[in-house]
Amino acid sequence: MTVGSVNPAKPAGTVVLTTSVGASVSAKLPDEGDALVITNTTSGVVFVRVGAEAPTAAETDYPVLPNSRALLAAGLYIKFVAVYAPTGATSGTVYATVIDGTQY
């Protein structure tokens, strides 16, 4: 891929994480891809961490705003995703979709 090029997303699979306030939940990703689209359907901020092993997410990780999406680089070694809903947030559903491509 040429630097600066834009490739449309080709979804490779999605996992559903049900958040619990004050706890980190993790899941194994269904496939490998260039990137990961995190869709936060809750009405609170969630924090996301990815890794080769099952990680534990915390408030020091990547924030995803309520009712929004974020695009994270993934690659071959990203096998797991974890989501943390801090105290004061709301429980709900967060989707992690593995994609090939650079834009969703």
C-alpha positions as a printed NumPy array, in Angstrom:
array([[  0.   ,   0.   ,   0.   ],
       [  1.289,   3.451,  -0.922],
       [  1.862,   5.889,   1.924],
       [ -1.079,   8.247,   2.169],
       [ -3.394,   5.986,   0.182],
       [ -6.932,   5.293,   1.368],
       [ -8.395,   1.809,   1.142],
       [-12.068,   1.19 ,   1.955],
       [-12.795,  -1.124,   4.873],
       [-13.367,  -4.81 ,   4.231],
       [-14.858,  -6.222,   7.47 ],
       [-13.31 ,  -9.477,   8.651],
       [-15.412, -10.074,  11.784],
       [-16.915,  -8.469,  14.881],
       [-16.933,  -9.277,  18.583],
       [-19.483,  -7.875,  21.02 ],
       [-18.349,  -6.741,  24.47 ],
       [-20.948,  -6.012,  27.136],
       [-19.496,  -3.457,  29.506],
       [-19.924,  -3.556,  33.244],
       [-19.332,  -0.339,  35.189],
       [-16.001,  -0.382,  36.992],
       [-14.77 ,  -3.545,  35.253],
       [-12.623,  -4.491,  32.269],
       [-14.023,  -7.057,  29.814],
       [-11.973,  -8.652,  27.047],
       [-12.539, -10.835,  23.993],
       [-10.506, -12.685,  21.403],
       [-10.772, -11.064,  17.985],
       [-12.302, -13.261,  15.26 ],
       [ -9.61 , -12.577,  12.648],
       [ -6.505, -10.535,  11.822],
       [ -6.655,  -7.277,   9.898],
       [ -5.086,  -3.891,   9.244],
       [ -7.272,  -2.049,  11.716],
       [ -9.931,  -2.305,  14.377],
       [-13.098,  -0.184,  14.465],
       [-14.428,   0.286,  17.999],
       [-18.106,   1.312,  18.132],
       [-19.232,   2.546,  21.533],
       [-23.046,   2.428,  21.748],
       [-23.127,   3.366,  25.44 ],
       [-23.903,   6.835,  26.782],
       [-20.538,   7.046,  28.549],
       [-16.841,   7.078,  27.675],
       [-15.143,   3.666,  27.49 ],
       [-11.414,   2.941,  27.441],
       [ -9.887,   0.421,  25.028],
       [ -6.685,  -1.624,  25.029],
       [ -5.536,  -4.178,  22.423],
       [ -2.806,  -6.786,  22.603],
       [ -1.365, -10.143,  21.642],
       [ -2.575, -11.594,  24.969],
       [ -5.841, -10.86 ,  26.79 ],
       [ -5.264,  -7.347,  28.211],
       [ -6.958,  -5.499,  31.051],
       [ -8.194,  -2.038,  30.086],
       [ -8.107,   0.938,  32.466],
       [ -8.801,   4.687,  32.47 ],
       [ -5.243,   5.273,  31.234],
       [ -6.011,   3.553,  27.899],
       [ -7.515,   4.911,  24.667],
       [-10.849,   6.703,  25.296],
       [-13.775,   6.226,  22.928],
       [-16.491,   8.838,  23.357],
       [-20.147,   7.921,  23.901],
       [-22.144,   6.914,  20.808],
       [-19.093,   7.145,  18.539],
       [-16.436,   5.117,  16.721],
       [-12.657,   4.992,  16.73 ],
       [-10.224,   3.472,  14.238],
       [ -7.154,   1.75 ,  15.729],
       [ -4.214,   0.155,  13.92 ],
       [ -4.184,  -3.607,  14.457],
       [ -1.888,  -5.88 ,  12.452],
       [ -0.824,  -9.488,  12.803],
       [ -0.036,  -9.441,  16.507],
       [ -3.279,  -7.92 ,  17.784],
       [ -5.409, -10.872,  18.912],
       [ -7.457,  -9.438,  21.812],
       [ -9.392,  -6.315,  22.763],
       [-10.435,  -5.11 ,  26.217],
       [-12.901,  -2.382,  27.211],
       [-13.245,  -0.593,  30.554],
       [-16.294,   1.432,  31.619],
       [-15.272,   3.71 ,  34.511],
       [-17.344,   4.431,  37.589],
       [-20.107,   6.845,  36.649],
       [-20.366,   5.414,  33.118],
       [-23.205,   3.249,  31.877],
       [-23.23 ,  -0.436,  31.063],
       [-23.892,  -1.302,  27.447],
       [-22.528,  -2.734,  24.237],
       [-19.239,  -2.046,  22.479],
       [-18.467,  -3.625,  19.102],
       [-14.928,  -4.371,  17.913],
       [-14.773,  -4.976,  14.149],
       [-11.583,  -6.197,  12.487],
       [-11.12 ,  -4.647,   9.04 ],
       [ -8.694,  -4.8  ,   6.168],
       [ -8.271,  -1.275,   4.889],
       [ -7.503,   2.178,   6.238],
       [-10.88 ,   3.921,   6.248],
       [-14.33 ,   2.917,   7.479]])
